């Protein structure tokens, strides 16, 4: 699924493949639209971050995230920007896959809505200014 972003020439893309195979879709898209690696921002959910926390990085390992693992494998590098959005680990007795695929609880919805707004702001900063100014979204108090 592809949509134009506010900025001219920017695309917002959601692969319709399984997350574990998302590298194929992103690689194909980058080749088709001739997207350079420094212009790629990957957005993923992150169970290692508390709900509502954002973390941006210019590059790095997959950190156990299967979607990032697929991207690194298909692109042949881990040198691409990413925005990790904290979804928490949920109940330790519950399967982690069930947690990330489930709907958020009603009491979490306000945090989720605010997080989506902040993530959109972070992505807009990336589109206009690149990865470096996004560091301000890494602070725990960036919600304030």
C-alpha positions, 0 to 999 in steps of 0.5 A: 500500500503506497500513499504520497506524503505531504512532502513532494516526492515522499512516499509512505509505504506499508508492505502487505507481506508478512513482517518476516518477509517485508525486506522483499517488498521494501527492496523491490520498492526501492529499486522501482522508485530508485530510492537511495538508502539515506532516504529510507526510514523504516518504522517498526513496533518494538517490544523492548520499549515501553508503550509510547516510547520512540527511538530513532537510529541512523543504522544498527542491527535487527535487535531480534526484530524479524522485520528488520532482519528481513530488510537487512538481509534483502538490502545487504546492509544495516545502514538505514534509518529506523524509528522504533515505536514502543509497544511494550512486552505485555503480560509475561504469561502471554505469547509475545506474538499474540501481544503484538498482533492484538488490539490495544487495551482501552486504557492504552488508547490515549497513549497510542494516539499520542504516540502515533502523532509524535511518530508522524512528527518524527517522520516529517522531521526525517523527510525535511531534515534527515536523521540527526534532528530526530534525536530529540524524539529519543528522550523519555520526556519527549511526550511532554 
